Amino acid sequence: MFVSVSLSCLMNQTCTVTGPAVIDIHKGVASAEGRCSYTLVLDSWDFPYQFLANFRERRRKDVSFVDSVTLQLGGSDIVLGQGGRVLMGNSPLTLNSSVQEVHGVKLSKDQTGVHAQVSTWGRSASLFFDGNTAQIHIEVPVGSSLNGLCGSSNSFSSSKSSEYSSSSCDTVYSEAADSTIDCNVMTERCNILKEAPFSSCNTEVDPAPYITACNETLCKYPAVDGLRCQFLWAYARACSLSNVTLEGWWSEAECSSPEVFCPDKICSDHEFCGMKSSGDKVCLCRAVFASSYKDLNSLGDPTVCTQNSASVSLVGCLLEEKNIDYSLLHLNDESCKGEMDQQSHMVTFSFNNSNTCGAVIKANDSQITYKNTIVDQNTTSAIITRHDQFYIDFFCIHIQPEIKTMSLTIKDSSVVQHITSGGWNYTVTMKAYTNGDRTQALDSNSDVVLNQKIWVELDTTGLNAGLIAVVTDSCWATGQESSSSTPKHDLIKNSCANAVDQTVVVERNGDGTSSFFSFNMFKFTGSSTDVYLHCKLKLCVREGNSCIPDCSGGAKRRRRSVRYERGASAFVSMAWIN
């Protein structure tokens, strides 16, 4: 059936969303309190479409601004965002002043903002968004009802979109009043809308809801980022939609000419584009996101220690707030700089076991610490400085491993322990061999006889041999599985061969990440033929130290051996059972 709609039966209405305020087609005004997405216009007649306003906080947690507008059309989403950016799904659209039709939506872009128009049979809606203000001009048959906030600005609860809103978006925050705001001055500023040249439009467009929205916002939120002129711009454009032109009003009101705020500036999801006191437009942190860091007096996330590397990520917008240029930051090694993720704007500094980037390595009774520092080159390159000093220390550790016992029969002659130390870990392996080249490992078919020479190797993986050495502190044998049982026979004591047993030869110790020694096989007199071998290991920082034990005897040897008595030890055991 053909339906004809007379143009005389159509009505034109304007809905404005600016800052936190929604001014509906009936001149009602209300403000968003949360950070949710709300339906502005919902039309399901003939060609279904929906306009949604997405609110987010900026500098204060308790004030939300319209941050983007979503056009939902039969399952396809077009998002008009900050800086004149337009996304179709997750892909950016390149627009200019020429009209481009996308899924039935006519899109264009000029220096003032993005324009979109949707038409259905007998009705149409045009949308304008400049990053701060969304304005919808609606043409519908007389008597039509309008669903959404543009139909009633007080319908926030019923207009909330669960599909586009997070579960916590309507959490209401409170903050202390901004003592720098003079509400009387702001009220005078907002009342300009009743004076020339704006007064020439007052009979066509009622300034009262715009003044109300202006007062409620500027008495609570500082007039920054162009907000001082934003409500004036919204009113002037509403006038233009009613065919009243206020040419050049911005000069008298001391505002800039019409343009998109922060054109083509792409900020991450936890950022917004704002203006610094210098006039530069940069990506700043949203208040709710930043609060979790500011409450801890932190500029970034905790250190991440993986198997062989350490990293720390700083928040780019927090650095920006403190006027810190991340490109001037580096680790102790000035060649190790931070890398900024282009999507999240997080700046990550890292070092690893093979390139420590100048990390300072220290040992105490219980651990070995790798410490590095993020520092500003202005701090390190000059005798004096006129900049705030910037230091952030971060750490990763190798914990001296706890004692663990494992026993092994002759059928399997190796012991492997996976020892985790904080985030960095390494593996300790003990094997026995029947030849000095350590190529013929003992296995289930090997025969071990008394007085046979046995070579034992203790090896580690996951340690940097240039920085850390492994020292075999002690090895001893027992006739029972427990390392503290008796009888007991020492093979290595204080990192040196037991002088009582002339068959013990320590062939390598403290000179890398492995050590080995040899001895002649024995058994305990008058007891079973079971022999269990136990060893304690130590990690030693090589930098500035010789980790090779001095086994020449005398006072010097005793002094050196004391160093390996501190802290916990790695403990492995091996057993020969006949």
TIDO-293405 format. One record per residue (C-alpha): residue in three letters; x, y, z. Coordinates in steps of 0.2 Angstrom, whole numbers, padded with zeros to 4 digits, always signed. Layout:
TIDO-293405
ALAXYZ...
***
This chain:
TIDO-293405
MET+0000+0000+0000PHE+0007+0017-0005VAL+0007+0030+0010SER+0008+0048+0006VAL+0013+0061+0019SER+0010+0079+0016LEU+0025+0091+0020SER+0013+0102+0030CYS+0010+0088+0042LEU+0028+0086+0047MET+0035+0095+0062ASN+0054+0099+0065GLN+0061+0097+0082THR+0079+0099+0089CYS+0087+0089+0103THR+0104+0095+0110VAL+0116+0085+0120THR+0131+0095+0127GLY+0142+0091+0141PRO+0132+0081+0154ALA+0116+0089+0149VAL+0102+0083+0137ILE+0089+0096+0131ASP+0074+0087+0124ILE+0062+0093+0110HIS+0050+0099+0124LYS+0064+0111+0131GLY+0066+0100+0146VAL+0084+0098+0153ALA+0092+0084+0163SER+0110+0079+0166ALA+0118+0061+0165GLU+0125+0056+0182GLY+0134+0040+0177ARG+0145+0034+0162CYS+0132+0024+0153SER+0125+0024+0135TYR+0108+0030+0133THR+0095+0030+0118LEU+0092+0047+0112VAL+0081+0043+0097LEU+0073+0026+0094ASP+0063+0024+0078SER+0057+0006+0073TRP+0044+0012+0059ASP+0049+0006+0042PHE+0068+0007+0044PRO+0074+0004+0061TYR+0087+0015+0068GLN+0094+0021+0085PHE+0104+0035+0091LEU+0114+0033+0107ALA+0124+0045+0117ASN+0139+0037+0126PHE+0144+0047+0142ARG+0161+0046+0150GLU+0170+0056+0164ARG+0184+0067+0161ARG+0194+0077+0174ARG+0181+0074+0188LYS+0173+0057+0193ASP+0157+0065+0197VAL+0153+0074+0180SER+0151+0065+0164PHE+0151+0072+0146VAL+0144+0065+0130ASP+0160+0057+0123SER+0153+0049+0107VAL+0137+0045+0098THR+0132+0028+0091LEU+0121+0026+0076GLN+0114+0008+0076LEU+0106+0002+0060GLY+0100-0015+0059GLY+0115-0023+0068SER+0128-0011+0060ASP+0136+0002+0071ILE+0143+0019+0066VAL+0152+0028+0080LEU+0155+0047+0079GLY+0170+0050+0091GLN+0182+0063+0098GLY+0192+0073+0086GLY+0180+0070+0071ARG+0184+0051+0071VAL+0171+0040+0063LEU+0171+0021+0065MET+0162+0008+0056GLY+0163-0007+0068ASN+0181-0005+0073SER+0187+0002+0056PRO+0189+0021+0054LEU+0180+0029+0039THR+0189+0043+0029LEU+0176+0057+0027ASN+0177+0074+0019SER+0164+0087+0014SER+0157+0076+0000VAL+0142+0066+0006GLN+0146+0047+0007GLU+0132+0035+0010VAL+0136+0020+0022HIS+0122+0007+0026GLY+0109+0020+0021VAL+0117+0034+0032LYS+0123+0050+0023LEU+0140+0055+0031SER+0151+0070+0028LYS+0164+0080+0038ASP+0170+0098+0038GLN+0180+0108+0050THR+0166+0110+0062GLY+0161+0092+0064VAL+0153+0076+0057HIS+0136+0076+0049ALA+0125+0061+0047GLN+0108+0059+0040VAL+0095+0045+0041SER+0079+0045+0031THR+0064+0034+0032TRP+0047+0035+0023GLY+0039+0051+0029ARG+0053+0056+0042SER+0071+0060+0044ALA+0084+0064+0057SER+0100+0073+0055LEU+0114+0072+0067PHE+0129+0083+0070PHE+0143+0080+0082ASP+0159+0090+0085GLY+0166+0080+0100ASN+0158+0090+0113THR+0140+0093+0107ALA+0128+0081+0098GLN+0113+0090+0090ILE+0099+0080+0082HIS+0086+0088+0070ILE+0071+0077+0068GLU+0057+0079+0055VAL+0042+0068+0059PRO+0023+0068+0056VAL+0013+0078+0068GLY+0007+0068+0083SER+0021+0056+0082SER+0029+0051+0099LEU+0048+0050+0101ASN+0056+0037+0112GLY+0072+0040+0121LEU+0080+0055+0130CYS+0076+0067+0115GLY+0058+0063+0119SER+0060+0065+0138SER+0076+0071+0146ASN+0071+0064+0162SER+0070+0046+0156PHE+0088+0041+0159SER+0084+0025+0169SER+0072+0018+0155SER+0083+0024+0141LYS+0099+0016+0147SER+0106+0003+0134SER+0112-0012+0143GLU+0120-0018+0126TYR+0132-0003+0126SER+0134+0001+0144SER+0146-0008+0157SER+0139-0016+0172SER+0146-0002+0184CYS+0143+0013+0172ASP+0129+0020+0183THR+0140+0020+0199VAL+0139+0038+0206TYR+0155+0046+0213SER+0157+0061+0223GLU+0171+0073+0224ALA+0175+0089+0234ALA+0169+0105+0227ASP+0181+0114+0216SER+0186+0130+0226THR+0193+0139+0211ILE+0176+0140+0203ASP+0166+0156+0205CYS+0148+0151+0202ASN+0143+0170+0201VAL+0155+0173+0187MET+0150+0157+0178THR+0131+0162+0179GLU+0135+0179+0171ARG+0144+0170+0158CYS+0129+0158+0154ASN+0117+0173+0154ILE+0125+0180+0139LEU+0113+0169+0129LYS+0100+0182+0134GLU+0110+0197+0127ALA+0115+0202+0109PRO+0119+0195+0097PHE+0110+0179+0105SER+0094+0189+0110SER+0089+0190+0091CYS+0086+0171+0092ASN+0077+0170+0109THR+0060+0171+0101GLU+0064+0156+0090VAL+0075+0145+0102ASP+0072+0147+0121PRO+0088+0150+0129ALA+0082+0145+0146PRO+0087+0126+0145TYR+0104+0130+0138ILE+0107+0143+0152THR+0102+0130+0165ALA+0113+0117+0157CYS+0127+0129+0157ASN+0125+0135+0175GLU+0124+0117+0182THR+0140+0112+0173LEU+0151+0127+0175CYS+0147+0129+0194LYS+0153+0111+0196TYR+0167+0108+0183PRO+0181+0120+0178ALA+0179+0130+0162VAL+0193+0121+0153ASP+0195+0112+0136GLY+0184+0124+0128LEU+0169+0122+0140ARG+0167+0140+0143CYS+0161+0142+0125GLN+0153+0125+0122PHE+0135+0130+0128LEU+0136+0146+0118TRP+0140+0135+0102ALA+0126+0123+0106TYR+0113+0137+0107ALA+0120+0146+0091ARG+0119+0130+0081ALA+0101+0127+0087CYS+0097+0144+0081SER+0104+0140+0064LEU+0093+0125+0063SER+0078+0137+0065ASN+0085+0148+0051VAL+0092+0161+0063THR+0110+0165+0059LEU+0121+0173+0072GLU+0136+0177+0061GLY+0152+0181+0070TRP+0145+0180+0088TRP+0161+0171+0094SER+0172+0186+0092GLU+0160+0196+0104ALA+0160+0181+0116GLU+0179+0179+0115CYS+0177+0161+0108SER+0186+0153+0094SER+0179+0150+0077PRO+0169+0134+0075GLU+0180+0119+0073VAL+0181+0101+0079PHE+0190+0100+0096CYS+0206+0091+0095PRO+0205+0086+0076ASP+0211+0069+0072LYS+0219+0067+0090ILE+0217+0048+0094CYS+0216+0045+0113SER+0215+0028+0121ASP+0199+0022+0129HIS+0205+0028+0147GLU+0209+0045+0140PHE+0201+0060+0133CYS+0208+0075+0123GLY+0210+0090+0134MET+0220+0106+0134LYS+0235+0110+0145SER+0238+0127+0152SER+0251+0129+0138GLY+0237+0128+0125ASP+0243+0111+0119LYS+0229+0098+0116VAL+0235+0081+0123CYS+0227+0065+0129LEU+0224+0066+0148CYS+0218+0052+0160ARG+0200+0050+0164ALA+0197+0053+0182VAL+0190+0036+0187PHE+0204+0027+0178ALA+0217+0038+0185SER+0211+0037+0203SER+0217+0019+0206TYR+0235+0025+0202LYS+0234+0041+0211ASP+0227+0033+0227LEU+0243+0023+0227ASN+0254+0038+0222SER+0259+0027+0207LEU+0263+0032+0189GLY+0261+0014+0183ASP+0258-0005+0186PRO+0268-0016+0197THR+0284-0024+0190VAL+0281-0040+0180CYS+0295-0053+0182THR+0294-0067+0169GLN+0306-0081+0167ASN+0321-0071+0162SER+0315-0053+0160ALA+0308-0039+0170SER+0297-0025+0164VAL+0287-0010+0171SER+0273-0001+0162LEU+0270+0018+0166VAL+0253+0026+0161GLY+0256+0039+0147CYS+0243+0051+0152LEU+0249+0052+0170LEU+0266+0056+0163GLU+0258+0069+0152GLU+0249+0077+0167LYS+0266+0079+0176ASN+0274+0086+0160ILE+0286+0071+0158ASP+0292+0067+0141TYR+0293+0048+0140SER+0305+0049+0126LEU+0318+0057+0138LEU+0316+0043+0150HIS+0328+0028+0151LEU+0335+0014+0162ASN+0352+0014+0170ASP+0359+0010+0153GLU+0354+0026+0143SER+0351+0016+0127CYS+0337+0006+0135LYS+0322+0017+0133GLY+0303+0015+0135GLU+0292+0009+0121MET+0274+0017+0120ASP+0260+0006+0115GLN+0251+0015+0101GLN+0234+0009+0107SER+0235+0010+0126HIS+0248+0023+0127MET+0256+0013+0141VAL+0275+0015+0141THR+0285+0000+0145PHE+0303-0002+0151SER+0311-0019+0151PHE+0327-0028+0153ASN+0332-0047+0153ASN+0345-0059+0159SER+0355-0057+0143ASN+0354-0038+0143THR+0352-0031+0160CYS+0352-0013+0154GLY+0363-0008+0168ALA+0354-0016+0182VAL+0362-0016+0199ILE+0364-0034+0205LYS+0366-0037+0224ALA+0365-0052+0236ASN+0359-0053+0254ASP+0356-0067+0265SER+0340-0073+0256GLN+0340-0067+0238ILE+0349-0059+0224THR+0341-0043+0218TYR+0341-0036+0200LYS+0337-0017+0202ASN+0335-0005+0188THR+0330+0013+0188ILE+0319+0024+0176VAL+0327+0041+0175ASP+0325+0057+0165GLN+0340+0061+0155ASN+0339+0079+0161THR+0343+0072+0178THR+0358+0062+0173SER+0366+0073+0159ALA+0369+0089+0168ILE+0378+0096+0184ILE+0363+0106+0188THR+0344+0104+0183ARG+0329+0115+0183HIS+0317+0101+0180ASP+0309+0090+0194GLN+0320+0074+0196PHE+0312+0058+0190TYR+0317+0041+0198ILE+0307+0025+0198ASP+0316+0010+0205PHE+0310-0008+0201PHE+0316-0025+0205CYS+0316-0043+0201ILE+0324-0056+0212HIS+0331-0074+0212ILE+0327-0081+0229GLN+0340-0092+0236PRO+0330-0108+0234GLU+0323-0118+0249ILE+0330-0135+0254LYS+0322-0149+0245THR+0326-0167+0245MET+0325-0180+0231SER+0332-0197+0231LEU+0336-0208+0216THR+0340-0226+0213ILE+0353-0232+0201LYS+0339-0235+0188ASP+0338-0216+0185SER+0354-0207+0189SER+0348-0189+0187VAL+0339-0177+0198VAL+0330-0162+0191GLN+0322-0148+0202HIS+0312-0134+0195ILE+0315-0120+0207THR+0304-0104+0206SER+0311-0088+0213GLY+0299-0074+0212GLY+0296-0072+0194TRP+0312-0078+0188ASN+0316-0097+0189TYR+0329-0109+0185THR+0332-0128+0184VAL+0345-0138+0194THR+0350-0155+0188MET+0362-0167+0196LYS+0369-0182+0186ALA+0382-0195+0189TYR+0394-0202+0176THR+0407-0216+0174ASN+0420-0206+0164GLY+0429-0189+0166ASP+0421-0182+0150ARG+0404-0184+0158THR+0397-0192+0142GLN+0393-0209+0150ALA+0379-0206+0162LEU+0374-0219+0175ASP+0358-0228+0170SER+0348-0243+0175ASN+0360-0255+0166SER+0376-0247+0174ASP+0385-0258+0187VAL+0393-0247+0201VAL+0407-0256+0211LEU+0417-0251+0226ASN+0431-0239+0223GLN+0425-0235+0205LYS+0428-0217+0201ILE+0411-0208+0199TRP+0409-0190+0192VAL+0395-0180+0198GLU+0389-0164+0189LEU+0377-0151+0196ASP+0370-0140+0181THR+0358-0126+0180THR+0348-0118+0166GLY+0339-0101+0166LEU+0354-0091+0174ASN+0365-0078+0166ALA+0382-0086+0167GLY+0390-0068+0165LEU+0381-0062+0181ILE+0378-0077+0192ALA+0389-0092+0197VAL+0383-0108+0205VAL+0394-0114+0220THR+0393-0131+0227ASP+0393-0127+0245SER+0393-0145+0252CYS+0390-0163+0247TRP+0389-0178+0259ALA+0383-0196+0259THR+0372-0205+0271GLY+0366-0223+0273GLN+0348-0218+0274GLU+0336-0207+0264SER+0336-0193+0276SER+0350-0180+0273SER+0352-0178+0292SER+0354-0197+0296THR+0369-0206+0301PRO+0381-0213+0297LYS+0387-0198+0287HIS+0402-0196+0276ASP+0407-0178+0269LEU+0414-0176+0251ILE+0414-0157+0250LYS+0414-0145+0265ASN+0414-0126+0264SER+0415-0128+0245CYS+0431-0138+0245ALA+0435-0156+0244ASN+0435-0165+0261ALA+0454-0167+0265VAL+0450-0183+0275ASP+0444-0192+0259GLN+0459-0191+0247THR+0448-0198+0232VAL+0437-0182+0231VAL+0443-0170+0217VAL+0433-0154+0215GLU+0436-0150+0196ARG+0425-0135+0194ASN+0416-0124+0206GLY+0410-0106+0206ASP+0416-0103+0188GLY+0399-0104+0179THR+0382-0111+0181SER+0388-0129+0183SER+0400-0138+0194PHE+0407-0155+0195PHE+0418-0166+0206SER+0423-0184+0207PHE+0426-0197+0221ASN+0428-0216+0222MET+0413-0226+0226PHE+0411-0233+0244LYS+0398-0241+0256PHE+0395-0239+0274THR+0403-0252+0285GLY+0391-0263+0294SER+0376-0256+0286SER+0366-0258+0271THR+0373-0256+0253ASP+0362-0240+0251VAL+0371-0224+0248TYR+0362-0207+0247LEU+0372-0192+0240HIS+0366-0175+0245CYS+0372-0158+0239LYS+0369-0139+0244LEU+0371-0126+0231LYS+0373-0107+0232LEU+0370-0093+0220CYS+0384-0080+0219VAL+0384-0063+0211ARG+0400-0062+0200GLU+0400-0044+0197GLY+0415-0037+0207ASN+0418-0054+0215SER+0427-0070+0212CYS+0415-0084+0216ILE+0428-0098+0214PRO+0431-0104+0232ASP+0449-0103+0239CYS+0454-0120+0244SER+0472-0117+0247GLY+0469-0118+0266GLY+0473-0106+0280ALA+0464-0090+0286LYS+0460-0084+0268ARG+0451-0100+0265ARG+0441-0098+0281ARG+0436-0081+0277ARG+0430-0085+0259SER+0420-0100+0265VAL+0410-0089+0277ARG+0401-0080+0262TYR+0393-0096+0257GLU+0386-0101+0274ARG+0373-0087+0273GLY+0355-0089+0267ALA+0345-0104+0261SER+0352-0117+0249ALA+0347-0128+0234PHE+0347-0145+0240VAL+0347-0161+0229SER+0351-0179+0233MET+0355-0195+0223ALA+0355-0212+0229TRP+0364-0228+0225ILE+0354-0243+0231ASN+0360-0261+0228
***
